[in-house]
Amino acid sequence: MPGQIKTMIDKIIAQRSGGNVTLINTTKTKLLLKGIDPDKFVWNSPDDQAIITKLRTLATELRVTL
C-alpha cells in the first residue's frame, strides 16, 4: 500500500511536535539522523519494509503511537 511511510512520518511529527514549529524541525532532524529523510517520501512513494521497521522502532523510542 503506497504512502504508508508518509503516513507514519506525519503521525510521528504531529504527535511529537503538537504543532510547535521548533519541535517539527527537531523531529525532522532526528529522522534524518536515523537515516530517514521525511521530505523524500510522498503519498505515492512505494513502501519499503526496512524503512517501516525503522519508523516503528523510532516511534517506540519517542513514545509515539502509530
N, CA, C and O atoms as a DFTB+ gen file, in Angstrom:
264 C
 N C O
     1  1       0.836      -1.174       0.000
     2  2       0.000       0.000       0.000
     3  2       0.886       1.245       0.000
     4  3       1.473       1.573       1.031
     5  1       0.995       1.930      -1.108
     6  2       1.845       3.124      -1.179
     7  2       1.374       4.201      -0.212
     8  3       0.179       4.349       0.043
     9  1       2.327       4.944       0.315
    10  2       2.013       6.047       1.201
    11  2       2.039       5.707       2.678
    12  3       1.843       6.589       3.515
    13  1       2.273       4.459       3.015
    14  2       2.292       4.059       4.420
    15  2       3.430       4.744       5.174
    16  3       3.259       5.156       6.321
    17  1       4.579       4.864       4.536
    18  2       5.727       5.519       5.176
    19  2       5.416       6.993       5.421
    20  3       5.691       7.513       6.503
    21  1       4.852       7.657       4.440
    22  2       4.495       9.077       4.573
    23  2       3.519       9.269       5.728
    24  3       3.664      10.207       6.511
    25  1       2.531       8.391       5.840
    26  2       1.555       8.474       6.921
    27  2       2.224       8.302       8.278
    28  3       1.918       9.032       9.221
    29  1       3.130       7.347       8.377
    30  2       3.832       7.099       9.639
    31  2       4.696       8.298      10.027
    32  3       4.714       8.703      11.189
    33  1       5.404       8.858       9.064
    34  2       6.249      10.024       9.326
    35  2       5.392      11.195       9.805
    36  3       5.745      11.873      10.769
    37  1       4.275      11.428       9.134
    38  2       3.399      12.530       9.514
    39  2       2.843      12.345      10.928
    40  3       2.741      13.310      11.685
    41  1       2.486      11.113      11.283
    42  2       1.972      10.851      12.630
    43  2       3.043      11.093      13.684
    44  3       2.774      11.688      14.728
    45  1       4.253      10.630      13.408
    46  2       5.350      10.838      14.361
    47  2       5.590      12.329      14.563
    48  3       5.705      12.788      15.700
    49  1       5.666      13.079      13.486
    50  2       5.925      14.512      13.578
    51  2       4.782      15.226      14.300
    52  3       5.028      16.066      15.166
    53  1       3.542      14.900      13.953
    54  2       2.393      15.569      14.558
    55  2       2.297      15.294      16.053
    56  3       2.078      16.214      16.841
    57  1       2.460      14.042      16.443
    58  2       2.340      13.696      17.862
    59  2       3.503      14.237      18.671
    60  3       3.328      14.679      19.806
    61  1       4.659      14.202      18.099
    62  2       5.867      14.638      18.806
    63  2       5.902      16.161      18.965
    64  3       6.357      16.670      19.988
    65  1       5.420      16.885      17.949
    66  2       5.566      18.338      17.944
    67  2       4.374      19.084      18.528
    68  3       4.541      20.151      19.119
    69  1       3.181      18.539      18.371
    70  2       1.999      19.255      18.843
    71  2       1.772      20.562      18.109
    72  3       1.111      21.460      18.630
    73  1       2.310      20.679      16.913
    74  2       2.145      21.890      16.109
    75  2       3.224      22.937      16.322
    76  3       3.229      23.954      15.630
    77  1       4.130      22.720      17.251
    78  2       5.215      23.650      17.531
    79  2       6.262      23.541      16.423
    80  3       6.820      22.467      16.196
    81  1       6.524      24.645      15.738
    82  2       7.426      24.648      14.585
    83  2       8.837      24.193      14.972
    84  3       9.484      23.468      14.216
    85  1       9.303      24.609      16.124
    86  2      10.634      24.217      16.566
    87  2      10.719      22.707      16.761
    88  3      11.699      22.074      16.368
    89  1       9.676      22.136      17.374
    90  2       9.666      20.687      17.580
    91  2       9.470      19.912      16.270
    92  3       9.944      18.784      16.135
    93  1       8.781      20.513      15.324
    94  2       8.646      19.883      13.997
    95  2      10.031      19.749      13.371
    96  3      10.397      18.682      12.877
    97  1      10.799      20.839      13.394
    98  2      12.144      20.813      12.805
    99  2      13.069      19.864      13.566
   100  3      13.879      19.167      12.954
   101  1      12.956      19.832      14.881
   102  2      13.776      18.937      15.688
   103  2      13.457      17.479      15.375
   104  3      14.358      16.647      15.271
   105  1      12.174      17.180      15.228
   106  2      11.763      15.808      14.921
   107  2      12.230      15.405      13.524
   108  3      12.673      14.275      13.323
   109  1      12.134      16.314      12.565
   110  2      12.624      16.017      11.216
   111  2      14.132      15.766      11.236
   112  3      14.628      14.884      10.535
   113  1      14.852      16.538      12.036
   114  2      16.292      16.337      12.163
   115  2      16.593      14.978      12.774
   116  3      17.515      14.289      12.339
   117  1      15.824      14.594      13.773
   118  2      16.007      13.291      14.414
   119  2      15.776      12.162      13.404
   120  3      16.496      11.163      13.403
   121  1      14.767      12.329      12.549
   122  2      14.507      11.339      11.496
   123  2      15.684      11.272      10.528
   124  3      16.098      10.187      10.119
   125  1      16.219      12.430      10.165
   126  2      17.371      12.465       9.262
   127  2      18.573      11.755       9.874
   128  3      19.290      11.032       9.182
   129  1      18.793      11.960      11.172
   130  2      19.909      11.297      11.841
   131  2      19.734       9.784      11.890
   132  3      20.714       9.042      11.964
   133  1      18.485       9.329      11.849
   134  2      18.201       7.889      11.829
   135  2      18.222       7.328      10.403
   136  3      17.990       6.136      10.201
   137  1      18.498       8.184       9.417
   138  2      18.606       7.725       8.034
   139  2      17.322       7.800       7.236
   140  3      17.207       7.173       6.183
   141  1      16.349       8.564       7.728
   142  2      15.063       8.696       7.039
   143  2      14.841      10.173       6.721
   144  3      14.716      11.000       7.624
   145  1      14.794      10.494       5.433
   146  2      14.555      11.872       5.005
   147  2      13.051      12.072       4.840
   148  3      12.470      11.552       3.887
   149  1      12.404      12.813       5.745
   150  2      10.956      12.964       5.673
   151  2      10.475      13.684       4.416
   152  3       9.339      13.479       3.986
   153  1      11.313      14.515       3.826
   154  2      10.921      15.234       2.617
   155  2      11.026      14.366       1.364
   156  3      10.516      14.742       0.309
   157  1      11.671      13.232       1.466
   158  2      11.851      12.328       0.331
   159  2      10.585      11.531       0.035
   160  3      10.359      11.123      -1.105
   161  1       9.767      11.309       1.047
   162  2       8.598      10.445       0.896
   163  2       7.339      11.260       0.656
   164  3       7.064      12.233       1.358
   165  1       6.573      10.837      -0.359
   166  2       5.294      11.456      -0.695
   167  2       4.216      10.375      -0.640
   168  3       4.503       9.208      -0.375
   169  1       2.984      10.778      -0.892
   170  2       1.863       9.851      -0.745
   171  2       1.918       8.653      -1.685
   172  3       1.358       7.604      -1.369
   173  1       2.569       8.782      -2.814
   174  2       2.622       7.647      -3.742
   175  2       3.984       6.953      -3.756
   176  3       4.284       6.190      -4.674
   177  1       4.803       7.218      -2.746
   178  2       6.106       6.541      -2.638
   179  2       5.885       5.063      -2.301
   180  3       5.043       4.738      -1.463
   181  1       6.631       4.176      -2.945
   182  2       6.488       2.753      -2.610
   183  2       6.996       2.497      -1.195
   184  3       7.936       3.137      -0.723
   185  1       6.350       1.548      -0.537
   186  2       6.709       1.233       0.839
   187  2       7.866       0.252       0.878
   188  3       7.894      -0.736       0.144
   189  1       8.816       0.545       1.746
   190  2       9.991      -0.296       1.955
   191  2       9.914      -0.834       3.379
   192  3       9.865      -0.059       4.335
   193  1       9.903      -2.135       3.523
   194  2       9.731      -2.753       4.829
   195  2      10.840      -2.358       5.806
   196  3      10.585      -2.246       7.005
   197  1      12.046      -2.148       5.326
   198  2      13.153      -1.737       6.192
   199  2      12.897      -0.358       6.795
   200  3      13.180      -0.135       7.972
   201  1      12.368       0.562       6.004
   202  2      12.060       1.905       6.490
   203  2      10.901       1.843       7.493
   204  3      10.922       2.523       8.519
   205  1       9.911       1.036       7.191
   206  2       8.767       0.884       8.097
   207  2       9.236       0.351       9.449
   208  3       8.771       0.810      10.492
   209  1      10.141      -0.602       9.435
   210  2      10.678      -1.158      10.675
   211  2      11.438      -0.091      11.457
   212  3      11.297       0.002      12.677
   213  1      12.242       0.716      10.763
   214  2      12.972       1.807      11.420
   215  2      12.010       2.802      12.060
   216  3      12.235       3.270      13.176
   217  1      10.935       3.119      11.338
   218  2       9.967       4.085      11.856
   219  2       9.240       3.541      13.085
   220  3       8.984       4.285      14.032
   221  1       8.908       2.258      13.076
   222  2       8.238       1.665      14.246
   223  2       9.168       1.674      15.454
   224  3       8.735       1.947      16.573
   225  1      10.433       1.379      15.231
   226  2      11.409       1.406      16.315
   227  2      11.567       2.831      16.850
   228  3      11.598       3.044      18.062
   229  1      11.664       3.790      15.950
   230  2      11.802       5.185      16.350
   231  2      10.567       5.660      17.108
   232  3      10.687       6.369      18.107
   233  1       9.391       5.277      16.645
   234  2       8.152       5.659      17.325
   235  2       8.132       5.123      18.748
   236  3       7.677       5.811      19.662
   237  1       8.619       3.910      18.944
   238  2       8.689       3.333      20.276
   239  2       9.659       4.129      21.143
   240  3       9.364       4.419      22.302
   241  1      10.806       4.480      20.589
   242  2      11.800       5.267      21.333
   243  2      11.257       6.628      21.731
   244  3      11.554       7.131      22.815
   245  1      10.461       7.224      20.849
   246  2       9.914       8.570      21.092
   247  2       8.598       8.520      21.861
   248  3       8.020       9.563      22.166
   249  1       8.126       7.332      22.171
   250  2       6.850       7.115      22.874
   251  2       5.680       7.705      22.099
   252  3       4.828       8.401      22.650
   253  1       5.666       7.402      20.794
   254  2       4.604       7.849      19.899
   255  2       3.851       6.620      19.429
   256  3       4.462       5.593      19.134
   257  1       2.527       6.712      19.356
   258  2       1.737       5.587      18.849
   259  2       1.431       5.791      17.381
   260  3       1.065       6.885      16.951
   261  1       1.585       4.740      16.631
   262  2       1.304       4.794      15.193
   263  2      -0.010       4.115      14.879
   264  3      -0.415       4.060      13.717
